[in-house]
């Protein structure tokens, strides 16, 4: 229960929203789906700012990007049909249907928990965010996470943009959990662009390390200009195990996470290889 909340606000413009954030300082915050605010029982909050009247629940497309308003809930993203349904399947794997119906994409990225499925998925897919702090900034997800750490400005995240991938791109996302609906103990996204049968570009993003998602640089470098045969996939697994930057926490040991990083890499590459035979 948020017993200390005194008033709720429904600004009509982004500028008004930002002014409220600056006026209330730590005593006010934006409500997305509200899941995080209730879960964390933030007792310092006295003023809640809702985005309902800002029309940020759109999904628009042009020739190059899909633009997603920050107020879209995760279940709304399931209608986005890219990467032969792999994006939709990744979103459907997150949380439960009830939670996906209330969790917003903007709120998830702003909160930025290191184990977040959404962070890993959108970093893998080279997503960008639009942030208003008095002026509009367009940042990659990695840049945004750094911006949050270093900037003292209040801001409003308004939009997330995804590139429109052609048929040469293939995507896999795997989350390792104790139960199907639990938060990930570790997760991984893989995006591969093929030129013929050879890998032209690849992103392998490991999240829930337990730090923020990072590239598996050495595995990515190894895969370039190679075909996804069994030997290459198995060697990629071994490189991921040896070079992944993971840590211990109360849930998993560092050694177990290292092994899992290799297993997830192998499974993703096998999935992508098998998908090539379907399309």
N, C-alpha and C positions, 0 to 999 in steps of 0.2 A: 504493500500500500504506500502511496505517495502522500503521506499525511501533511507534509509541509507546503504543498502546492496551494498558492493563493489565487492564481488567475491563469487562464488560457487565452492565447492570442491567435488570430487567423489573419495574418498579413495578406494584402492584396498584391504586393509586388516583392520582388527579390530584394530591392533596396530597403523596403520597410522591414523585411525579415532580418536583414543584416543589422539595421539600426537597433532593433530589439535585442539582438544578441550582444551588441556592444553596450547597450544600456544596462542589461541585467548581469553581464559578466558571468561569473560562475554559478549564479543563482538561476540562470535560464538556459534552456537548450531546445533544440529542434526535436520534434517527435516524428519519427518515420512510421514504422508499424507499432512502436511502443514496446516491443518485446525486450529490448536491451534495458530500457529505463526501468521497467518493472522488475526485471530479473535482478538487476544490480541494486535495487532499492536505494536509489540516489537521494539521500536525505537532504542534501544541500539544495535541491531544486525547489524553487518557489514559483517559477513561471515557465509554462510550456508553450512552445511555438509550433503551431500546426501548419503544414504546407498545403492543406486541402484546397485552398482557393487560388493556388499558383499554377494550376493546370500542368503539373509535372508528371502526369501519368500517361504520356504519349509514347508511341513507338513509331518512328518515321524512318524512311529509307531514301537514299539517293543512289547514284551510280557506284559510290565508293564505300559508304558507311551506313550502318544501322544506328540510329540515335535513339537512346532509351532515356526517357525522363526519370529523374531520381526517385519519384514517388511510386513507380511501378513495383508491385509485389512480385516475388519470385515466381509464383504460379503464372503471372502474366508473361514472363519470359519464355514459357514453354511453347508459345505460339511462333517464336522466331525459328524459322526453318533454314538453318545453314549447316554446312559440313555434314550433309547426308543424315541429318537427325542426331548427330553425336552431341551437339550443343544442347539440344532439348533433353536428351537422356542424362547428360551431366547435371542439368538443373533439377531434373526429377529425382536424382539420387540424393539431393540435399534435404535434410530434415524430414518432416512429415508433411502430408498435404495440408493439414490445418495450419502449421507454422508457415509453410510457403505462401499461404493465403494472406498472411499479415506482415511477414518480413519484407521490407523494402530493399531494393538494390542499392539505393543511395545510403540508407542507414547502415547496411552491412559493410559497405566500403569505408564509410566514415569511421565506424567503430574499429575496423581494421584488426580484428583478432588474428593472431599469428596462425591459428589453425583453420581459419576461414576457408571453406570450399570456394566461395565466390572470389576471393582474392586470387587463389591459385588458378581458377578457371580464366579469369579476365586478364591476368598477367600472361598466361600462356597464349591467349588469343590477341595479345597486344592492344588491349583496350585502353582508352583514354578517358579522362574525366574533365568536365568543365566546372571550374570553381570560381565563385564570385566573392571577392573580398574588398570590393570597392571598384575593382576592374575584373574583367574576365580572364582567367588563366586556363590554358589547355595543357594538361599534364598526363604523362603515362602513369599507370598505377604505382610503379616504383617511385617516380618523381613525387607523386602525391603523398605517399607514405613518408618520404623525406621532408616534404613541405610541412606536413603535420607536426613533425618533430621540431623543426627549426623556426617556423613562422609563429609570431606572437599574435597574428591577426585572427579575428573571427572570420568565418567564411560560411558560404552556403554552397554545397555541391548540388548542381542543377541537372547534369546530364552525363551519361556514360555512352561513349561511342565505340562500336565494334567495326573492324574492317569487314567488307563483304568478300569472302574467300571464293576463289574459283575452284574448279574440280581437281586441280593439282594439289590441293591442301587436304590433309587428313588429320583428325583429332581424336584423342582418347583422354578420358579423365577417370581416375580410380581413387577411391577413398578407402582407407583401412580403418575399421572401427570395431569396437567390441560388440555392438549390436547395430542393426541396420539404420537406426535413427539417431545414433550417438554422434557426438562431435568427432572428427577424425583424429586418430592417433598419429597419422601421417597421411598426406595425400599428394597426388602427382598429376600434372597435366602434360600432355605431349602433343605438339603440333608439328607436322611434317609436310614440307612442300617437295613434291617429286618432279624431276625433269626426266621424263621417260621412266626408267626404273630406278634412277639414282636420286639420292637425297640432295636436294639443292639448298634447303634451309630447314632448320629444326630448332624448336624450343622445347626444352625439358625442364619443367618447373616443379620443384619439390617444396611442399608446404607442411606445416605442422611439425617442424624439425626439432624442437618446438619454436624456433624463431620464424621470422617472416619468410615468405616464399623466395627461393633463389634459383638461379639457373644451375643445372649440372653441366658446367662449362666443358669439362673434359669429355664427357659422353657426347655432347653436342658436336664438338670438334671432330671426334672420332667418326661420327656418322656421315659427315659431309662427303659427298661424291661417292658414296657406297650404296650398293643394293641391299635391301632388307632381307638377306638370307639368314639361315639359322646361325651360321658362325658369327656374322656381324651382330646379330641380336644377342647372342650369348656373351660376346666380348663387351658389348655395351652394358650388359648387366654387371659384369665384373668391374668395369671402370666406374660405374655408378657406386658400387659398394665401396671401392677403394677411395673415391674422391668426394663423396657426399659429405657436406658439413652439417652434422647433426649433433644433438646433445642428449644427456640424460634428463629425465624429469620423473615425477612421481608415477607416471603411467607406463613409460617404456625406457629401457636402457639404450645407451648410445649404440652399442653393438647390434641390438635388435633392429633399431631404426636404420642402421647402415645396410643390413641385410634386406630389409623391406624396400629400401630405395632401389636396390638392384632388381628385386622381384617385381616391383611395380613398373620399372622401366621395361623389363622383358615382356611383361603382360601387355603393356600398352603397344609396344612395337609389334608383337604378334597380332594383336587386334587390328592394327593398321594394315599389316601385311595381309591378313585374312580379308579385310574390307576391300582391298584392291581387286580381289577375285570376284566381288559381288557387283561392282559397278563398271 
